[in-house]
Amino acid sequence: MIGAGAAGMSAAIDLAQAGLKVQILEARRWIGGRMFTKHDPAINAPVELGAEFIHGRPPEIWQPLQEHKISISEVDGDNWCRESDKLQPCDFYSEVEQILDKMDDTAPDESFLDFLHRCFPDSPDERLQRKEAKQHALNYVTGFNAADPAQVSVHWLVQEMRAEEKIEGDRAFRAERGYAALVEIFREQLTRAGVDIQLSTIVENIRWSSGKVDLDGSDANGNFTLPGPKVLITVPAGLLQATSNQKGAVRFIPELPPQKHSALEKIVMGKVIRVTLVFRERFWDNLRPAPEVPKTLSDMSFLLGDNDAAWFPTWWTTMPKRLPVFVGWAPFRYAEKLSGQTESFIQQRALETLSRLLPIELPKLESLLEKIYVHDWQNDPFSRGAYSYVKVGGENCPAALGQPIENTLFFAGEATDITGNTGTVHGAIASGKRAAKEILHASPHS
């Protein structure tokens, strides 16, 4: 098995518990993939460099956490928006929902941007509130999905919304100790099931024929070849799309069939730069949105910028926990400008944006900053992006990408999810469980 992220771990647990011998080869020095939690000793709390929120109540995540009595808290607090150079409570949600509800997967597929222009065309007499709602809808689709609105499929977005409704996906939660808690549960289950995990082990070639696989790669001891009857590939789509001369790329010999390449052409790795700023104190507890407003920003949960928030348009705190932490979120074009830059550059852009959105001077912010956390997933050779979305005409491509080949090559990972939860941790886990069933069904020992 290649990859020890959410999909790989969940599949390995199911396969090993069913009696199969399983070995995981993981290129990174850690397990968890894009679940990547650090612990900050100053605030004695987790800091997520990858996935953070539990979207809704998916059983793939809730069940193991509850079985291990891990505390789960719901995101709470006030949402503030910077509109026309004024900080005020966000009040656009109902209008945005009305726009999103107009999306239809029975009509011909189109991009979200085309849908917006067709159903809600700009006009000179258009109400300002509707114009703002359209912009917020655009920002939501771009931000939540890390997607290019001119490419992302409306059909795929509708499938995603339906899947969210089944699990109360409009609610967001966090686990005590962050996603590290879930990774640790999986680690314990893998150990008990006797799964062998090899870290810092990079697979470069998959030489295969029906019923036979040879994996070529390298580890700390040099080059290796590992034979086996089947392989489950759980690497991010970005690695399957990479050219053979790029680090992290996986080359298939012989090549994958045309339907796999067609599916990969319609799947995109979204781009995100997220930055976590740890301050010495919660300075916003005493900030007021305007001098005449009696309410402070102490209960702030989300902070949304206007179009002038040129670097990090979305921010959030750790509410309901009151930690001195702000997280900045830069998706799509914002991430393109930040990816590859130095940590000091990202830090400065983040502080400048936060200073502009909040009533606080930049030198004051700089003096209060304790630490910054950032991980550039676009330039990470073993992810090549944050998480996936589907282009117009590609709604069936996750299923096609996940389809086994000759009961020999099997595929999992969030980009192969067929439940409408592409791009999520629970979607990745579900894909791993689906692939495990396929392997067990194909195995003569099952």
C-alpha positions as CSV (number, residue, x, y, z in Angstrom):
1,M,0.0,0.0,0.0
2,I,1.3,3.5,-0.9
3,G,0.4,6.3,1.5
4,A,-0.4,6.6,5.2
5,G,-2.9,9.4,5.0
6,A,-6.6,9.0,6.1
7,A,-7.4,6.7,3.2
8,G,-4.4,4.5,3.5
9,M,-4.7,4.1,7.2
10,S,-8.4,3.3,7.2
11,A,-8.0,0.8,4.4
12,A,-5.0,-0.9,6.0
13,I,-6.9,-1.3,9.3
14,D,-9.8,-3.0,7.6
15,L,-7.6,-5.2,5.4
16,A,-5.4,-6.3,8.3
17,Q,-8.3,-7.0,10.6
18,A,-9.7,-9.2,7.8
19,G,-6.6,-11.3,7.9
20,L,-4.5,-9.9,5.0
21,K,-0.8,-9.0,5.4
22,V,-0.5,-5.3,4.8
23,Q,2.6,-3.1,4.4
24,I,2.3,0.7,4.1
25,L,5.0,2.7,2.3
26,E,4.9,6.4,3.3
27,A,7.1,9.0,1.7
28,R,6.8,11.4,4.6
29,R,8.5,11.2,8.0
30,W,5.0,11.1,9.6
31,I,1.7,9.4,9.2
32,G,-1.5,11.3,8.6
33,G,-0.9,12.9,5.3
34,R,-2.7,16.2,5.1
35,M,-3.8,15.7,8.7
36,F,-0.7,17.5,10.2
37,T,-1.0,18.7,13.8
38,K,1.7,20.5,15.8
39,H,1.4,21.2,19.5
40,D,2.2,24.7,20.7
41,P,3.6,24.6,24.2
42,A,3.0,28.2,24.9
43,I,-0.7,27.9,24.6
44,N,-0.8,24.1,25.3
45,A,-3.0,23.5,22.3
46,P,-3.0,21.9,18.9
47,V,-2.1,23.9,15.8
48,E,-3.2,22.5,12.5
49,L,-1.1,22.8,9.4
50,G,-3.5,20.9,7.3
51,A,-7.1,19.8,8.0
52,E,-8.7,21.5,11.0
53,F,-12.5,21.3,11.0
54,I,-14.8,18.3,11.2
55,H,-17.5,19.2,8.7
56,G,-20.8,18.0,10.2
57,R,-21.2,14.7,11.9
58,P,-19.6,12.1,9.5
59,P,-19.6,8.7,11.2
60,E,-16.1,8.0,9.8
61,I,-14.7,10.6,12.2
62,W,-17.3,10.8,15.0
63,Q,-17.4,7.1,15.7
64,P,-13.7,6.5,16.5
65,L,-13.5,9.8,18.4
66,Q,-16.5,9.0,20.5
67,E,-15.4,5.4,21.1
68,H,-12.2,6.7,22.5
69,K,-14.0,9.4,24.5
70,I,-12.3,12.3,22.7
71,S,-14.1,15.6,23.4
72,I,-15.6,17.3,20.4
73,S,-16.6,21.0,20.5
74,E,-18.7,22.9,18.0
75,V,-17.4,26.1,16.4
76,D,-19.3,29.0,17.9
77,G,-19.1,32.8,18.1
78,D,-19.8,35.9,16.1
79,N,-19.0,36.4,12.4
80,W,-17.8,39.8,11.4
81,C,-17.4,41.2,7.9
82,R,-15.4,44.1,6.5
83,E,-17.8,45.9,4.1
84,S,-17.2,49.3,2.6
85,D,-14.4,50.0,5.0
86,K,-16.7,49.2,8.0
87,L,-16.6,46.2,10.3
88,Q,-20.0,44.9,11.0
89,P,-21.8,41.6,11.7
90,C,-22.2,39.4,8.7
91,D,-25.8,39.3,7.4
92,F,-25.5,37.9,3.9
93,Y,-26.0,34.1,4.6
94,S,-29.7,33.8,3.6
95,E,-29.1,35.6,0.3
96,V,-26.1,33.4,-0.5
97,E,-28.1,30.3,0.3
98,Q,-30.8,31.5,-2.1
99,I,-28.2,31.8,-4.9
100,L,-26.6,28.4,-4.1
101,D,-30.0,26.7,-4.1
102,K,-30.5,27.8,-7.7
103,M,-27.8,25.4,-8.8
104,D,-29.3,22.4,-10.7
105,D,-27.6,19.2,-11.6
106,T,-30.3,18.1,-14.0
107,A,-29.4,20.9,-16.5
108,P,-26.2,20.8,-18.6
109,D,-23.1,21.2,-16.4
110,E,-21.4,24.5,-16.3
111,S,-18.8,26.3,-14.1
112,F,-20.0,28.2,-11.0
113,L,-18.9,31.5,-12.6
114,D,-21.0,30.8,-15.7
115,F,-24.0,29.8,-13.6
116,L,-23.7,33.0,-11.6
117,H,-23.6,35.1,-14.8
118,R,-26.5,33.2,-16.4
119,C,-28.9,33.2,-13.4
120,F,-27.9,36.5,-11.8
121,P,-26.6,38.7,-14.6
122,D,-25.2,42.1,-13.7
123,S,-27.5,45.0,-14.3
124,P,-27.4,48.8,-13.7
125,D,-30.5,48.7,-11.4
126,E,-29.3,45.6,-9.4
127,R,-29.7,46.1,-5.7
128,L,-26.4,46.6,-3.8
129,Q,-27.4,43.8,-1.4
130,R,-27.7,41.3,-4.3
131,K,-24.4,42.4,-5.8
132,E,-22.7,41.8,-2.4
133,A,-24.5,38.4,-2.0
134,K,-23.2,37.3,-5.4
135,Q,-19.7,38.3,-4.4
136,H,-20.0,36.4,-1.1
137,A,-21.3,33.4,-2.9
138,L,-18.3,33.5,-5.2
139,N,-16.0,33.9,-2.2
140,Y,-17.7,31.0,-0.5
141,V,-17.3,28.6,-3.4
142,T,-13.7,29.7,-4.0
143,G,-12.7,29.7,-0.3
144,F,-14.5,26.5,0.9
145,N,-13.5,24.4,-2.1
146,A,-10.1,26.1,-2.8
147,A,-11.4,26.2,-6.4
148,D,-11.3,28.3,-9.5
149,P,-14.9,29.4,-9.9
150,A,-14.4,29.5,-13.7
151,Q,-13.6,25.8,-13.7
152,V,-15.4,24.1,-10.8
153,S,-18.4,22.0,-11.8
154,V,-21.9,23.0,-10.7
155,H,-23.0,19.4,-10.8
156,W,-20.2,18.5,-8.5
157,L,-21.1,21.4,-6.1
158,V,-24.7,20.2,-6.0
159,Q,-23.5,16.6,-5.1
160,E,-21.4,18.1,-2.4
161,M,-24.2,20.1,-1.0
162,R,-26.5,17.1,-0.9
163,A,-23.8,15.1,0.9
164,E,-23.4,17.9,3.5
165,E,-27.1,17.9,4.2
166,K,-27.0,14.3,5.2
167,I,-24.4,14.9,7.9
168,E,-25.3,18.4,9.1
169,G,-22.4,19.7,7.1
170,D,-23.3,23.3,7.8
171,R,-22.0,22.8,11.3
172,A,-18.3,22.7,12.1
173,F,-16.5,21.0,15.0
174,R,-13.0,20.4,16.4
175,A,-11.6,17.5,18.3
176,E,-9.7,17.9,21.5
177,R,-6.0,17.7,20.5
178,G,-7.0,18.3,16.9
179,Y,-6.7,15.7,14.1
180,A,-3.7,14.3,16.0
181,A,-6.3,12.5,18.1
182,L,-7.7,10.7,15.1
183,V,-4.3,9.9,13.7
184,E,-3.3,8.4,17.1
185,I,-6.4,6.2,17.2
186,F,-5.5,4.9,13.7
187,R,-1.9,4.4,14.7
188,E,-3.0,2.2,17.7
189,Q,-5.3,0.2,15.5
190,L,-2.6,-0.3,12.9
191,T,-0.2,-1.5,15.5
192,R,-2.7,-3.9,17.0
193,A,-3.5,-5.3,13.6
194,G,0.2,-5.9,12.8
195,V,0.5,-3.5,9.9
196,D,4.1,-2.7,8.9
197,I,4.6,1.0,8.2
198,Q,7.7,2.2,6.5
199,L,8.3,6.0,6.7
200,S,10.5,8.1,4.5
201,T,10.0,5.5,1.8
202,I,9.4,6.9,-1.7
203,V,7.8,4.8,-4.4
204,E,8.8,6.0,-7.9
205,N,7.7,3.2,-10.2
206,I,4.8,0.7,-10.2
207,R,5.6,-2.1,-12.6
208,W,2.5,-4.2,-12.9
209,S,0.7,-7.0,-14.8
210,S,-2.4,-8.8,-13.9
211,G,-2.0,-10.3,-10.4
212,K,1.6,-9.0,-9.9
213,V,3.2,-5.8,-8.8
214,D,6.7,-4.6,-8.3
215,L,7.3,-1.3,-6.5
216,D,10.6,0.5,-7.2
217,G,11.7,3.3,-4.9
218,S,14.2,4.6,-2.4
219,D,14.5,4.9,1.4
220,A,17.3,5.6,3.9
221,N,19.1,2.4,2.9
222,G,19.0,3.2,-0.8
223,N,17.0,1.8,-3.7
224,F,14.6,-1.1,-3.3
225,T,12.1,-3.3,-5.2
226,L,9.2,-4.7,-3.3
227,P,7.0,-7.4,-5.0
228,G,3.4,-8.2,-4.2
229,P,0.1,-9.4,-5.7
230,K,-1.8,-6.2,-5.3
231,V,-1.2,-2.5,-4.4
232,L,-3.5,0.2,-3.1
233,I,-2.5,3.6,-4.2
234,T,-3.7,6.4,-1.9
235,V,-1.5,9.3,-2.9
236,P,-3.1,12.7,-3.6
237,A,-4.2,13.3,-7.2
238,G,-1.5,15.8,-7.6
239,L,1.1,13.0,-7.5
240,L,-0.7,11.0,-10.2
241,Q,-0.8,14.1,-12.3
242,A,2.9,15.0,-11.8
243,T,5.4,14.4,-14.6
244,S,7.9,11.6,-14.1
245,N,10.8,14.0,-13.5
246,Q,9.1,15.7,-10.5
247,K,9.8,14.6,-7.0
248,G,6.9,12.5,-5.6
249,A,5.6,11.5,-9.0
250,V,4.4,7.9,-9.3
251,R,5.1,6.3,-12.7
252,F,3.1,3.3,-13.9
253,I,4.7,0.7,-16.1
254,P,2.8,0.0,-18.3
255,E,0.9,3.3,-18.3
256,L,-2.5,3.6,-16.8
257,P,-5.4,3.1,-19.2
258,P,-6.9,6.1,-21.0
259,Q,-10.0,6.3,-18.7
260,K,-7.7,7.0,-15.7
261,H,-5.9,9.9,-17.6
262,S,-9.3,11.3,-18.7
263,A,-10.5,11.3,-15.1
264,L,-7.3,13.0,-13.9
265,E,-7.7,15.7,-16.5
266,K,-11.0,16.7,-14.8
267,I,-9.7,16.7,-11.3
268,V,-7.9,19.7,-9.9
269,M,-5.8,20.0,-6.7
270,G,-7.1,23.2,-5.1
271,K,-4.6,25.7,-3.7
272,V,-4.5,27.1,-0.2
273,I,-2.1,28.8,2.1
274,R,-3.2,28.9,5.7
275,V,-1.2,30.7,8.3
276,T,-1.7,30.4,12.1
277,L,-0.6,33.4,14.1
278,V,-0.1,32.8,17.9
279,F,-0.1,36.0,19.9
280,R,0.9,36.7,23.5
281,E,-2.7,37.8,24.3
282,R,-6.2,38.0,22.9
283,F,-5.9,41.6,21.9
284,W,-9.3,41.6,20.2
285,D,-11.1,41.1,23.5
286,N,-10.9,44.8,24.0
287,L,-11.3,46.0,20.4
288,R,-14.5,47.6,19.3
289,P,-15.6,47.5,15.6
290,A,-16.1,51.3,15.9
291,P,-15.7,53.8,18.8
292,E,-19.5,54.2,19.1
293,V,-20.2,50.5,19.3
294,P,-20.4,49.1,22.8
295,K,-19.8,45.4,21.9
296,T,-16.2,44.2,21.6
297,L,-14.9,41.6,19.3
298,S,-14.2,39.1,22.1
299,D,-16.7,36.6,20.8
300,M,-15.4,36.7,17.2
301,S,-15.3,33.4,15.4
302,F,-14.9,34.3,11.7
303,L,-13.6,37.5,10.1
304,L,-14.3,37.9,6.4
305,G,-12.5,40.6,4.4
306,D,-13.7,42.6,1.4
307,N,-12.2,42.6,-2.0
308,D,-9.3,44.7,-0.7
309,A,-8.1,41.9,1.6
310,A,-5.6,41.1,-1.1
311,W,-3.7,38.3,0.8
312,F,-5.9,36.5,3.3
313,P,-9.6,37.2,2.8
314,T,-10.8,34.8,5.5
315,W,-9.8,34.5,9.2
316,W,-11.0,32.6,12.2
317,T,-10.3,32.2,15.9
318,T,-10.4,29.1,18.1
319,M,-13.9,29.8,19.5
320,P,-15.4,28.6,21.7
321,K,-11.9,28.1,23.2
322,R,-10.5,31.5,23.9
323,L,-6.9,31.1,22.8
324,P,-4.7,34.0,21.5
325,V,-4.7,32.5,17.9
326,F,-5.9,33.8,14.5
327,V,-5.8,31.6,11.4
328,G,-5.6,33.2,8.0
329,W,-7.0,31.4,4.9
330,A,-5.8,32.2,1.4
331,P,-7.4,30.1,-1.3
332,F,-7.0,30.0,-5.1
333,R,-5.5,33.2,-6.5
334,Y,-4.4,34.4,-3.1
335,A,-2.5,31.1,-2.6
336,E,-0.9,31.4,-6.0
337,K,0.6,34.7,-5.0
338,L,1.9,33.3,-1.6
339,S,3.0,29.8,-2.6
340,G,6.8,29.5,-2.8
341,Q,7.3,32.7,-0.8
342,T,9.4,32.7,2.4
343,E,7.8,32.4,5.8
344,S,8.7,36.0,6.7
345,F,7.0,37.2,3.5
346,I,3.8,35.3,4.4
347,Q,4.0,36.5,8.0
348,Q,4.2,40.1,6.9
349,R,1.4,39.8,4.4
350,A,-0.8,38.1,7.0
351,L,-0.1,40.8,9.7
352,E,-0.8,43.6,7.2
353,T,-4.1,42.1,6.2
354,L,-5.2,41.5,9.8
355,S,-4.2,45.0,10.7
356,R,-6.3,46.4,7.8
357,L,-9.3,44.3,8.7
358,L,-9.2,45.0,12.5
359,P,-8.9,48.4,14.2
360,I,-5.3,47.8,15.3
361,E,-2.0,49.3,14.1
362,L,0.5,47.0,12.4
363,P,3.4,47.8,14.8
364,K,1.2,46.8,17.7
365,L,0.3,43.5,16.0
366,E,3.9,42.8,15.2
367,S,4.9,43.4,18.9
368,L,2.2,40.9,20.1
369,L,3.1,38.1,17.7
370,E,4.6,35.1,19.4
371,K,4.9,32.5,16.7
372,I,3.8,31.7,13.1
373,Y,2.9,28.3,11.6
374,V,2.6,27.7,7.9
375,H,3.0,24.7,5.5
376,D,3.0,25.2,1.7
377,W,1.0,22.3,0.4
378,Q,1.4,23.4,-3.2
379,N,5.2,23.1,-2.9
380,D,5.1,20.0,-0.8
381,P,6.3,17.3,-3.3
382,F,4.0,14.6,-1.7
383,S,0.8,16.6,-1.9
384,R,1.2,19.2,-4.7
385,G,-2.0,21.0,-3.5
386,A,-4.4,21.2,-0.7
387,Y,-7.4,19.1,-1.7
388,S,-9.3,18.3,-4.9
389,Y,-12.3,19.6,-6.8
390,V,-13.9,18.6,-10.1
391,K,-14.0,20.6,-13.3
392,V,-17.1,21.0,-15.5
393,G,-18.1,17.7,-17.1
394,G,-16.1,15.7,-14.5
395,E,-18.8,14.7,-11.9
396,N,-18.2,11.0,-12.6
397,C,-14.4,11.3,-12.6
398,P,-13.8,10.5,-8.9
399,A,-15.5,7.2,-9.4
400,A,-13.5,6.5,-12.6
401,L,-10.3,7.4,-10.8
402,G,-11.1,5.0,-8.0
403,Q,-12.0,2.1,-10.2
404,P,-9.6,-1.0,-9.7
405,I,-7.6,-2.3,-12.6
406,E,-7.5,-6.0,-13.2
407,N,-7.9,-6.7,-9.5
408,T,-4.3,-5.6,-9.2
409,L,-4.2,-1.8,-8.9
410,F,-6.6,-0.3,-6.4
411,F,-7.1,3.4,-5.7
412,A,-8.3,5.5,-2.8
413,G,-7.9,9.0,-1.4
414,E,-10.2,12.0,-1.1
415,A,-10.1,12.6,-4.9
416,T,-11.7,9.2,-5.5
417,D,-14.6,9.6,-3.0
418,I,-17.9,8.7,-4.5
419,T,-20.1,9.9,-1.6
420,G,-20.1,13.6,-2.5
421,N,-17.4,14.3,0.2
422,T,-14.4,15.0,-2.1
423,G,-11.8,17.1,-0.4
424,T,-12.6,16.1,3.2
425,V,-11.0,13.8,5.7
426,H,-14.2,11.7,6.1
427,G,-14.4,11.4,2.3
428,A,-10.8,10.1,2.3
429,I,-11.6,7.6,5.1
430,A,-14.7,6.4,3.2
431,S,-12.7,5.9,0.0
432,G,-10.2,3.8,2.0
433,K,-13.0,1.6,3.3
434,R,-14.5,1.3,-0.2
435,A,-11.1,0.2,-1.6
436,A,-10.6,-2.3,1.2
437,K,-13.9,-4.0,0.4
438,E,-12.9,-4.1,-3.3
439,I,-9.5,-5.8,-2.4
440,L,-11.2,-8.3,0.0
441,H,-13.8,-9.2,-2.7
442,A,-11.0,-9.8,-5.2
443,S,-8.7,-11.6,-2.8
444,P,-8.7,-15.5,-2.9
445,H,-8.0,-15.4,0.8
446,S,-11.0,-13.3,1.8
